[in-house]
Amino acid sequence: MIVTPIVIAIALLLSLIFVYLAITEKDLLKAVVFSAGQSICYAILLHAMAAPDIVMTYLAVSVGLYSALIVFVISKTERYEV
């Protein structure tokens, strides 16, 4: 089916954009949001490749736990990078 390669290409392009935005962002909270967006794009990619069990684990860990932990650490430090 033609839809799957298109979804994969769009998810790869969006994940690349999110990675660039996360790396260049000076506000650390925005960088975490961009990182979570990149993780969601990777989850869409994994789902398009028919790996639903990996998608569920990846979403729970990368979007949930990782983002929450990084936001907690940022709250203990300064929000903006110098």
mmCIF file as gemmi writes it, N, C-alpha and C atoms, coordinates in Angstrom:
data_model
loop_
_atom_site.group_PDB
_atom_site.id
_atom_site.type_symbol
_atom_site.label_atom_id
_atom_site.label_alt_id
_atom_site.label_comp_id
_atom_site.label_asym_id
_atom_site.label_entity_id
_atom_site.label_seq_id
_atom_site.pdbx_PDB_ins_code
_atom_site.Cartn_x
_atom_site.Cartn_y
_atom_site.Cartn_z
_atom_site.occupancy
_atom_site.B_iso_or_equiv
_atom_site.pdbx_formal_charge
_atom_site.auth_seq_id
_atom_site.auth_asym_id
_atom_site.pdbx_PDB_model_num
ATOM 1 N N . MET Axp A 1 ? 0.84 -1.177 0 1 0 ? 1 A 1
ATOM 2 C CA . MET Axp A 1 ? 0 0 0 1 0 ? 1 A 1
ATOM 3 C C . MET Axp A 1 ? 0.888 1.245 0 1 0 ? 1 A 1
ATOM 4 N N . ILE Axp A 2 ? 0.459 2.275 -0.657 1 0 ? 2 A 1
ATOM 5 C CA . ILE Axp A 2 ? 1.255 3.486 -0.843 1 0 ? 2 A 1
ATOM 6 C C . ILE Axp A 2 ? 1.241 4.391 0.391 1 0 ? 2 A 1
ATOM 7 N N . VAL Axp A 3 ? 0.262 4.206 1.271 1 0 ? 3 A 1
ATOM 8 C CA . VAL Axp A 3 ? 0.134 5.091 2.429 1 0 ? 3 A 1
ATOM 9 C C . VAL Axp A 3 ? 1.272 4.874 3.426 1 0 ? 3 A 1
ATOM 10 N N . THR Axp A 4 ? 1.685 3.64 3.635 1 0 ? 4 A 1
ATOM 11 C CA . THR Axp A 4 ? 2.72 3.348 4.627 1 0 ? 4 A 1
ATOM 12 C C . THR Axp A 4 ? 4.052 4.037 4.324 1 0 ? 4 A 1
ATOM 13 N N . PRO Axp A 5 ? 4.584 3.972 3.092 1 0 ? 5 A 1
ATOM 14 C CA . PRO Axp A 5 ? 5.836 4.711 2.836 1 0 ? 5 A 1
ATOM 15 C C . PRO Axp A 5 ? 5.705 6.223 2.996 1 0 ? 5 A 1
ATOM 16 N N . ILE Axp A 6 ? 4.524 6.755 2.68 1 0 ? 6 A 1
ATOM 17 C CA . ILE Axp A 6 ? 4.311 8.199 2.846 1 0 ? 6 A 1
ATOM 18 C C . ILE Axp A 6 ? 4.311 8.564 4.33 1 0 ? 6 A 1
ATOM 19 N N . VAL Axp A 7 ? 3.635 7.762 5.144 1 0 ? 7 A 1
ATOM 20 C CA . VAL Axp A 7 ? 3.611 8.006 6.594 1 0 ? 7 A 1
ATOM 21 C C . VAL Axp A 7 ? 5.021 7.905 7.169 1 0 ? 7 A 1
ATOM 22 N N . ILE Axp A 8 ? 5.784 6.917 6.729 1 0 ? 8 A 1
ATOM 23 C CA . ILE Axp A 8 ? 7.158 6.756 7.205 1 0 ? 8 A 1
ATOM 24 C C . ILE Axp A 8 ? 8.005 7.956 6.811 1 0 ? 8 A 1
ATOM 25 N N . ALA Axp A 9 ? 7.873 8.417 5.569 1 0 ? 9 A 1
ATOM 26 C CA . ALA Axp A 9 ? 8.657 9.568 5.114 1 0 ? 9 A 1
ATOM 27 C C . ALA Axp A 9 ? 8.298 10.834 5.887 1 0 ? 9 A 1
ATOM 28 N N . ILE Axp A 10 ? 7.016 11.051 6.132 1 0 ? 10 A 1
ATOM 29 C CA . ILE Axp A 10 ? 6.598 12.244 6.872 1 0 ? 10 A 1
ATOM 30 C C . ILE Axp A 10 ? 7.074 12.172 8.316 1 0 ? 10 A 1
ATOM 31 N N . ALA Axp A 11 ? 6.959 11 8.947 1 0 ? 11 A 1
ATOM 32 C CA . ALA Axp A 11 ? 7.415 10.851 10.333 1 0 ? 11 A 1
ATOM 33 C C . ALA Axp A 11 ? 8.922 11.049 10.44 1 0 ? 11 A 1
ATOM 34 N N . LEU Axp A 12 ? 9.672 10.541 9.472 1 0 ? 12 A 1
ATOM 35 C CA . LEU Axp A 12 ? 11.125 10.751 9.489 1 0 ? 12 A 1
ATOM 36 C C . LEU Axp A 12 ? 11.482 12.221 9.329 1 0 ? 12 A 1
ATOM 37 N N . LEU Axp A 13 ? 10.795 12.91 8.429 1 0 ? 13 A 1
ATOM 38 C CA . LEU Axp A 13 ? 11.066 14.331 8.222 1 0 ? 13 A 1
ATOM 39 C C . LEU Axp A 13 ? 10.709 15.149 9.462 1 0 ? 13 A 1
ATOM 40 N N . LEU Axp A 14 ? 9.556 14.86 10.062 1 0 ? 14 A 1
ATOM 41 C CA . LEU Axp A 14 ? 9.166 15.585 11.274 1 0 ? 14 A 1
ATOM 42 C C . LEU Axp A 14 ? 10.119 15.299 12.43 1 0 ? 14 A 1
ATOM 43 N N . SER Axp A 15 ? 10.564 14.054 12.562 1 0 ? 15 A 1
ATOM 44 C CA . SER Axp A 15 ? 11.499 13.74 13.649 1 0 ? 15 A 1
ATOM 45 C C . SER Axp A 15 ? 12.827 14.466 13.449 1 0 ? 15 A 1
ATOM 46 N N . LEU Axp A 16 ? 13.263 14.588 12.208 1 0 ? 16 A 1
ATOM 47 C CA . LEU Axp A 16 ? 14.492 15.331 11.933 1 0 ? 16 A 1
ATOM 48 C C . LEU Axp A 16 ? 14.336 16.805 12.293 1 0 ? 16 A 1
ATOM 49 N N . ILE Axp A 17 ? 13.186 17.376 11.985 1 0 ? 17 A 1
ATOM 50 C CA . ILE Axp A 17 ? 12.919 18.777 12.331 1 0 ? 17 A 1
ATOM 51 C C . ILE Axp A 17 ? 12.888 18.956 13.849 1 0 ? 17 A 1
ATOM 52 N N . PHE Axp A 18 ? 12.214 18.029 14.563 1 0 ? 18 A 1
ATOM 53 C CA . PHE Axp A 18 ? 12.155 18.115 16.022 1 0 ? 18 A 1
ATOM 54 C C . PHE Axp A 18 ? 13.537 17.977 16.654 1 0 ? 18 A 1
ATOM 55 N N . VAL Axp A 19 ? 14.371 17.117 16.113 1 0 ? 19 A 1
ATOM 56 C CA . VAL Axp A 19 ? 15.73 16.964 16.643 1 0 ? 19 A 1
ATOM 57 C C . VAL Axp A 19 ? 16.506 18.262 16.471 1 0 ? 19 A 1
ATOM 58 N N . TYR Axp A 20 ? 16.415 18.873 15.293 1 0 ? 20 A 1
ATOM 59 C CA . TYR Axp A 20 ? 17.113 20.141 15.066 1 0 ? 20 A 1
ATOM 60 C C . TYR Axp A 20 ? 16.623 21.222 16.024 1 0 ? 20 A 1
ATOM 61 N N . LEU Axp A 21 ? 15.297 21.315 16.186 1 0 ? 21 A 1
ATOM 62 C CA . LEU Axp A 21 ? 14.745 22.324 17.082 1 0 ? 21 A 1
ATOM 63 C C . LEU Axp A 21 ? 15.159 22.078 18.533 1 0 ? 21 A 1
ATOM 64 N N . ALA Axp A 22 ? 15.199 20.828 18.953 1 0 ? 22 A 1
ATOM 65 C CA . ALA Axp A 22 ? 15.598 20.505 20.328 1 0 ? 22 A 1
ATOM 66 C C . ALA Axp A 22 ? 17.059 20.854 20.576 1 0 ? 22 A 1
ATOM 67 N N . ILE Axp A 23 ? 17.894 20.642 19.595 1 0 ? 23 A 1
ATOM 68 C CA . ILE Axp A 23 ? 19.324 20.922 19.766 1 0 ? 23 A 1
ATOM 69 C C . ILE Axp A 23 ? 19.598 22.419 19.79 1 0 ? 23 A 1
ATOM 70 N N . THR Axp A 24 ? 18.895 23.194 18.969 1 0 ? 24 A 1
ATOM 71 C CA . THR Axp A 24 ? 19.189 24.621 18.862 1 0 ? 24 A 1
ATOM 72 C C . THR Axp A 24 ? 18.426 25.485 19.861 1 0 ? 24 A 1
ATOM 73 N N . GLU Axp A 25 ? 17.473 24.92 20.582 1 0 ? 25 A 1
ATOM 74 C CA . GLU Axp A 25 ? 16.642 25.697 21.511 1 0 ? 25 A 1
ATOM 75 C C . GLU Axp A 25 ? 17.42 26.069 22.771 1 0 ? 25 A 1
ATOM 76 N N . LYS Axp A 26 ? 17.29 27.317 23.197 1 0 ? 26 A 1
ATOM 77 C CA . LYS Axp A 26 ? 17.945 27.787 24.414 1 0 ? 26 A 1
ATOM 78 C C . LYS Axp A 26 ? 17.083 27.582 25.654 1 0 ? 26 A 1
ATOM 79 N N . ASP Axp A 27 ? 15.765 27.532 25.479 1 0 ? 27 A 1
ATOM 80 C CA . ASP Axp A 27 ? 14.849 27.261 26.582 1 0 ? 27 A 1
ATOM 81 C C . ASP Axp A 27 ? 14.769 25.746 26.77 1 0 ? 27 A 1
ATOM 82 N N . LEU Axp A 28 ? 15.191 25.261 27.917 1 0 ? 28 A 1
ATOM 83 C CA . LEU Axp A 28 ? 15.294 23.825 28.129 1 0 ? 28 A 1
ATOM 84 C C . LEU Axp A 28 ? 13.933 23.134 28.162 1 0 ? 28 A 1
ATOM 85 N N . LEU Axp A 29 ? 12.902 23.793 28.651 1 0 ? 29 A 1
ATOM 86 C CA . LEU Axp A 29 ? 11.574 23.182 28.647 1 0 ? 29 A 1
ATOM 87 C C . LEU Axp A 29 ? 11.035 23.003 27.228 1 0 ? 29 A 1
ATOM 88 N N . LYS Axp A 30 ? 11.284 23.98 26.372 1 0 ? 30 A 1
ATOM 89 C CA . LYS Axp A 30 ? 10.88 23.829 24.977 1 0 ? 30 A 1
ATOM 90 C C . LYS Axp A 30 ? 11.665 22.705 24.314 1 0 ? 30 A 1
ATOM 91 N N . ALA Axp A 31 ? 12.924 22.557 24.676 1 0 ? 31 A 1
ATOM 92 C CA . ALA Axp A 31 ? 13.737 21.47 24.123 1 0 ? 31 A 1
ATOM 93 C C . ALA Axp A 31 ? 13.183 20.109 24.537 1 0 ? 31 A 1
ATOM 94 N N . VAL Axp A 32 ? 12.674 20 25.758 1 0 ? 32 A 1
ATOM 95 C CA . VAL Axp A 32 ? 12.059 18.749 26.204 1 0 ? 32 A 1
ATOM 96 C C . VAL Axp A 32 ? 10.786 18.475 25.407 1 0 ? 32 A 1
ATOM 97 N N . VAL Axp A 33 ? 10.006 19.505 25.128 1 0 ? 33 A 1
ATOM 98 C CA . VAL Axp A 33 ? 8.792 19.335 24.333 1 0 ? 33 A 1
ATOM 99 C C . VAL Axp A 33 ? 9.144 18.881 22.912 1 0 ? 33 A 1
ATOM 100 N N . PHE Axp A 34 ? 10.179 19.472 22.331 1 0 ? 34 A 1
ATOM 101 C CA . PHE Axp A 34 ? 10.611 19.05 21.003 1 0 ? 34 A 1
ATOM 102 C C . PHE Axp A 34 ? 11.128 17.613 21.023 1 0 ? 34 A 1
ATOM 103 N N . SER Axp A 35 ? 11.807 17.242 22.082 1 0 ? 35 A 1
ATOM 104 C CA . SER Axp A 35 ? 12.287 15.872 22.222 1 0 ? 35 A 1
ATOM 105 C C . SER Axp A 35 ? 11.118 14.893 22.335 1 0 ? 35 A 1
ATOM 106 N N . ALA Axp A 36 ? 10.079 15.281 23.049 1 0 ? 36 A 1
ATOM 107 C CA . ALA Axp A 36 ? 8.885 14.433 23.139 1 0 ? 36 A 1
ATOM 108 C C . ALA Axp A 36 ? 8.198 14.335 21.782 1 0 ? 36 A 1
ATOM 109 N N . GLY Axp A 37 ? 8.18 15.412 21.031 1 0 ? 37 A 1
ATOM 110 C CA . GLY Axp A 37 ? 7.616 15.375 19.676 1 0 ? 37 A 1
ATOM 111 C C . GLY Axp A 37 ? 8.383 14.436 18.771 1 0 ? 37 A 1
ATOM 112 N N . GLN Axp A 38 ? 9.691 14.445 18.909 1 0 ? 38 A 1
ATOM 113 C CA . GLN Axp A 38 ? 10.532 13.526 18.147 1 0 ? 38 A 1
ATOM 114 C C . GLN Axp A 38 ? 10.248 12.085 18.543 1 0 ? 38 A 1
ATOM 115 N N . SER Axp A 39 ? 10.025 11.839 19.816 1 0 ? 39 A 1
ATOM 116 C CA . SER Axp A 39 ? 9.696 10.492 20.271 1 0 ? 39 A 1
ATOM 117 C C . SER Axp A 39 ? 8.346 10.037 19.735 1 0 ? 39 A 1
ATOM 118 N N . ILE Axp A 40 ? 7.399 10.951 19.654 1 0 ? 40 A 1
ATOM 119 C CA . ILE Axp A 40 ? 6.099 10.603 19.084 1 0 ? 40 A 1
ATOM 120 C C . ILE Axp A 40 ? 6.229 10.255 17.603 1 0 ? 40 A 1
ATOM 121 N N . CYS Axp A 41 ? 7.067 10.994 16.895 1 0 ? 41 A 1
ATOM 122 C CA . CYS Axp A 41 ? 7.301 10.664 15.486 1 0 ? 41 A 1
ATOM 123 C C . CYS Axp A 41 ? 7.923 9.285 15.34 1 0 ? 41 A 1
ATOM 124 N N . TYR Axp A 42 ? 8.851 8.937 16.234 1 0 ? 42 A 1
ATOM 125 C CA . TYR Axp A 42 ? 9.443 7.6 16.189 1 0 ? 42 A 1
ATOM 126 C C . TYR Axp A 42 ? 8.405 6.537 16.518 1 0 ? 42 A 1
ATOM 127 N N . ALA Axp A 43 ? 7.473 6.836 17.409 1 0 ? 43 A 1
ATOM 128 C CA . ALA Axp A 43 ? 6.411 5.88 17.724 1 0 ? 43 A 1
ATOM 129 C C . ALA Axp A 43 ? 5.505 5.669 16.51 1 0 ? 43 A 1
ATOM 130 N N . ILE Axp A 44 ? 5.218 6.73 15.78 1 0 ? 44 A 1
ATOM 131 C CA . ILE Axp A 44 ? 4.438 6.597 14.551 1 0 ? 44 A 1
ATOM 132 C C . ILE Axp A 44 ? 5.186 5.734 13.546 1 0 ? 44 A 1
ATOM 133 N N . LEU Axp A 45 ? 6.488 5.942 13.463 1 0 ? 45 A 1
ATOM 134 C CA . LEU Axp A 45 ? 7.32 5.12 12.583 1 0 ? 45 A 1
ATOM 135 C C . LEU Axp A 45 ? 7.267 3.646 12.977 1 0 ? 45 A 1
ATOM 136 N N . LEU Axp A 46 ? 7.404 3.361 14.252 1 0 ? 46 A 1
ATOM 137 C CA . LEU Axp A 46 ? 7.358 1.978 14.715 1 0 ? 46 A 1
ATOM 138 C C . LEU Axp A 46 ? 5.987 1.359 14.469 1 0 ? 46 A 1
ATOM 139 N N . HIS Axp A 47 ? 4.943 2.149 14.634 1 0 ? 47 A 1
ATOM 140 C CA . HIS Axp A 47 ? 3.601 1.644 14.374 1 0 ? 47 A 1
ATOM 141 C C . HIS Axp A 47 ? 3.406 1.347 12.886 1 0 ? 47 A 1
ATOM 142 N N . ALA Axp A 48 ? 3.954 2.188 12.028 1 0 ? 48 A 1
ATOM 143 C CA . ALA Axp A 48 ? 3.852 1.96 10.59 1 0 ? 48 A 1
ATOM 144 C C . ALA Axp A 48 ? 4.617 0.704 10.181 1 0 ? 48 A 1
ATOM 145 N N . MET Axp A 49 ? 5.638 0.35 10.949 1 0 ? 49 A 1
ATOM 146 C CA . MET Axp A 49 ? 6.406 -0.865 10.674 1 0 ? 49 A 1
ATOM 147 C C . MET Axp A 49 ? 5.844 -2.072 11.414 1 0 ? 49 A 1
ATOM 148 N N . ALA Axp A 50 ? 4.626 -1.939 11.948 1 0 ? 50 A 1
ATOM 149 C CA . ALA Axp A 50 ? 3.876 -3.036 12.583 1 0 ? 50 A 1
ATOM 150 C C . ALA Axp A 50 ? 4.588 -3.609 13.8 1 0 ? 50 A 1
ATOM 151 N N . ALA Axp A 51 ? 4.932 -2.746 14.738 1 0 ? 51 A 1
ATOM 152 C CA . ALA Axp A 51 ? 5.532 -3.183 16.001 1 0 ? 51 A 1
ATOM 153 C C . ALA Axp A 51 ? 4.771 -2.546 17.162 1 0 ? 51 A 1
ATOM 154 N N . PRO Axp A 52 ? 3.503 -2.925 17.386 1 0 ? 52 A 1
ATOM 155 C CA . PRO Axp A 52 ? 2.686 -2.239 18.396 1 0 ? 52 A 1
ATOM 156 C C . PRO Axp A 52 ? 3.165 -2.452 19.824 1 0 ? 52 A 1
ATOM 157 N N . ASP Axp A 53 ? 3.755 -3.596 20.143 1 0 ? 53 A 1
ATOM 158 C CA . ASP Axp A 53 ? 4.236 -3.818 21.504 1 0 ? 53 A 1
ATOM 159 C C . ASP Axp A 53 ? 5.413 -2.908 21.829 1 0 ? 53 A 1
ATOM 160 N N . ILE Axp A 54 ? 6.277 -2.697 20.868 1 0 ? 54 A 1
ATOM 161 C CA . ILE Axp A 54 ? 7.414 -1.792 21.065 1 0 ? 54 A 1
ATOM 162 C C . ILE Axp A 54 ? 6.921 -0.357 21.163 1 0 ? 54 A 1
ATOM 163 N N . VAL Axp A 55 ? 5.884 -0.011 20.399 1 0 ? 55 A 1
ATOM 164 C CA . VAL Axp A 55 ? 5.33 1.348 20.434 1 0 ? 55 A 1
ATOM 165 C C . VAL Axp A 55 ? 4.8 1.679 21.824 1 0 ? 55 A 1
ATOM 166 N N . MET Axp A 56 ? 4.069 0.768 22.423 1 0 ? 56 A 1
ATOM 167 C CA . MET Axp A 56 ? 3.489 1.028 23.743 1 0 ? 56 A 1
ATOM 168 C C . MET Axp A 56 ? 4.584 1.239 24.793 1 0 ? 56 A 1
ATOM 169 N N . THR Axp A 57 ? 5.609 0.416 24.755 1 0 ? 57 A 1
ATOM 170 C CA . THR Axp A 57 ? 6.717 0.57 25.699 1 0 ? 57 A 1
ATOM 171 C C . THR Axp A 57 ? 7.488 1.855 25.43 1 0 ? 57 A 1
ATOM 172 N N . TYR Axp A 58 ? 7.742 2.139 24.16 1 0 ? 58 A 1
ATOM 173 C CA . TYR Axp A 58 ? 8.506 3.331 23.794 1 0 ? 58 A 1
ATOM 174 C C . TYR Axp A 58 ? 7.781 4.604 24.215 1 0 ? 58 A 1
ATOM 175 N N . LEU Axp A 59 ? 6.466 4.649 24.007 1 0 ? 59 A 1
ATOM 176 C CA . LEU Axp A 59 ? 5.706 5.835 24.414 1 0 ? 59 A 1
ATOM 177 C C . LEU Axp A 59 ? 5.726 6.025 25.92 1 0 ? 59 A 1
ATOM 178 N N . ALA Axp A 60 ? 5.559 4.94 26.661 1 0 ? 60 A 1
ATOM 179 C CA . ALA Axp A 60 ? 5.55 5.062 28.12 1 0 ? 60 A 1
ATOM 180 C C . ALA Axp A 60 ? 6.891 5.548 28.649 1 0 ? 60 A 1
ATOM 181 N N . VAL Axp A 61 ? 7.961 5.036 28.089 1 0 ? 61 A 1
ATOM 182 C CA . VAL Axp A 61 ? 9.289 5.387 28.602 1 0 ? 61 A 1
ATOM 183 C C . VAL Axp A 61 ? 9.77 6.723 28.044 1 0 ? 61 A 1
ATOM 184 N N . SER Axp A 62 ? 9.783 6.875 26.722 1 0 ? 62 A 1
ATOM 185 C CA . SER Axp A 62 ? 10.414 8.061 26.131 1 0 ? 62 A 1
ATOM 186 C C . SER Axp A 62 ? 9.587 9.33 26.281 1 0 ? 62 A 1
ATOM 187 N N . VAL Axp A 63 ? 8.288 9.229 26.098 1 0 ? 63 A 1
ATOM 188 C CA . VAL Axp A 63 ? 7.457 10.43 26.214 1 0 ? 63 A 1
ATOM 189 C C . VAL Axp A 63 ? 7.064 10.671 27.665 1 0 ? 63 A 1
ATOM 190 N N . GLY Axp A 64 ? 6.742 9.617 28.39 1 0 ? 64 A 1
ATOM 191 C CA . GLY Axp A 64 ? 6.269 9.762 29.761 1 0 ? 64 A 1
ATOM 192 C C . GLY Axp A 64 ? 7.365 9.927 30.784 1 0 ? 64 A 1
ATOM 193 N N . LEU Axp A 65 ? 8.083 8.861 31.054 1 0 ? 65 A 1
ATOM 194 C CA . LEU Axp A 65 ? 9.081 8.886 32.136 1 0 ? 65 A 1
ATOM 195 C C . LEU Axp A 65 ? 10.247 9.813 31.846 1 0 ? 65 A 1
ATOM 196 N N . TYR Axp A 66 ? 10.795 9.708 30.65 1 0 ? 66 A 1
ATOM 197 C CA . TYR Axp A 66 ? 11.957 10.521 30.303 1 0 ? 66 A 1
ATOM 198 C C . TYR Axp A 66 ? 11.641 12.017 30.381 1 0 ? 66 A 1
ATOM 199 N N . SER Axp A 67 ? 10.527 12.412 29.773 1 0 ? 67 A 1
ATOM 200 C CA . SER Axp A 67 ? 10.161 13.836 29.775 1 0 ? 67 A 1
ATOM 201 C C . SER Axp A 67 ? 9.877 14.336 31.188 1 0 ? 67 A 1
ATOM 202 N N . ALA Axp A 68 ? 9.174 13.532 31.983 1 0 ? 68 A 1
ATOM 203 C CA . ALA Axp A 68 ? 8.872 13.938 33.358 1 0 ? 68 A 1
ATOM 204 C C . ALA Axp A 68 ? 10.145 14.07 34.187 1 0 ? 68 A 1
ATOM 205 N N . LEU Axp A 69 ? 11.064 13.139 34.008 1 0 ? 69 A 1
ATOM 206 C CA . LEU Axp A 69 ? 12.326 13.19 34.749 1 0 ? 69 A 1
ATOM 207 C C . LEU Axp A 69 ? 13.152 14.416 34.357 1 0 ? 69 A 1
ATOM 208 N N . ILE Axp A 70 ? 13.224 14.709 33.085 1 0 ? 70 A 1
ATOM 209 C CA . ILE Axp A 70 ? 13.996 15.866 32.621 1 0 ? 70 A 1
ATOM 210 C C . ILE Axp A 70 ? 13.35 17.174 33.09 1 0 ? 70 A 1
ATOM 211 N N . VAL Axp A 71 ? 12.02 17.26 33.073 1 0 ? 71 A 1
ATOM 212 C CA . VAL Axp A 71 ? 11.347 18.467 33.57 1 0 ? 71 A 1
ATOM 213 C C . VAL Axp A 71 ? 11.618 18.636 35.063 1 0 ? 71 A 1
ATOM 214 N N . PHE Axp A 72 ? 11.615 17.539 35.816 1 0 ? 72 A 1
ATOM 215 C CA . PHE Axp A 72 ? 11.936 17.615 37.25 1 0 ? 72 A 1
ATOM 216 C C . PHE Axp A 72 ? 13.359 18.112 37.462 1 0 ? 72 A 1
ATOM 217 N N . VAL Axp A 73 ? 14.299 17.625 36.694 1 0 ? 73 A 1
ATOM 218 C CA . VAL Axp A 73 ? 15.694 18.064 36.823 1 0 ? 73 A 1
ATOM 219 C C . VAL Axp A 73 ? 15.832 19.53 36.43 1 0 ? 73 A 1
ATOM 220 N N . ILE Axp A 74 ? 15.126 19.964 35.384 1 0 ? 74 A 1
ATOM 221 C CA . ILE Axp A 74 ? 15.179 21.367 34.974 1 0 ? 74 A 1
ATOM 222 C C . ILE Axp A 74 ? 14.595 22.264 36.062 1 0 ? 74 A 1
ATOM 223 N N . SER Axp A 75 ? 13.585 21.783 36.77 1 0 ? 75 A 1
ATOM 224 C CA . SER Axp A 75 ? 13.001 22.6 37.842 1 0 ? 75 A 1
ATOM 225 C C . SER Axp A 75 ? 13.994 22.824 38.984 1 0 ? 75 A 1
ATOM 226 N N . LYS Axp A 76 ? 14.968 21.952 39.119 1 0 ? 76 A 1
ATOM 227 C CA . LYS Axp A 76 ? 15.992 22.112 40.159 1 0 ? 76 A 1
ATOM 228 C C . LYS Axp A 76 ? 17.145 23.002 39.704 1 0 ? 76 A 1
ATOM 229 N N . THR Axp A 77 ? 17.206 23.314 38.409 1 0 ? 77 A 1
ATOM 230 C CA . THR Axp A 77 ? 18.265 24.161 37.878 1 0 ? 77 A 1
ATOM 231 C C . THR Axp A 77 ? 17.636 25.376 37.213 1 0 ? 77 A 1
ATOM 232 N N . GLU Axp A 78 ? 18.386 26.032 36.348 1 0 ? 78 A 1
ATOM 233 C CA . GLU Axp A 78 ? 17.862 27.176 35.611 1 0 ? 78 A 1
ATOM 234 C C . GLU Axp A 78 ? 17.21 26.705 34.323 1 0 ? 78 A 1
ATOM 235 N N . ARG Axp A 79 ? 16.172 27.427 33.925 1 0 ? 79 A 1
ATOM 236 C CA . ARG Axp A 79 ? 15.404 27.013 32.752 1 0 ? 79 A 1
ATOM 237 C C . ARG Axp A 79 ? 16.108 27.352 31.452 1 0 ? 79 A 1
ATOM 238 N N . TYR Axp A 80 ? 16.818 28.465 31.422 1 0 ? 80 A 1
ATOM 239 C CA . TYR Axp A 80 ? 17.428 28.924 30.173 1 0 ? 80 A 1
ATOM 240 C C . TYR Axp A 80 ? 18.91 28.601 30.15 1 0 ? 80 A 1
ATOM 241 N N . GLU Axp A 81 ? 19.345 28.16 28.972 1 0 ? 81 A 1
ATOM 242 C CA . GLU Axp A 81 ? 20.756 27.868 28.771 1 0 ? 81 A 1
ATOM 243 C C . GLU Axp A 81 ? 21.494 29.186 28.515 1 0 ? 81 A 1
ATOM 244 N N . VAL Axp A 82 ? 22.666 29.301 29.045 1 0 ? 82 A 1
ATOM 245 C CA . VAL Axp A 82 ? 23.422 30.545 28.898 1 0 ? 82 A 1
ATOM 246 C C . VAL Axp A 82 ? 24.209 30.547 27.617 1 0 ? 82 A 1
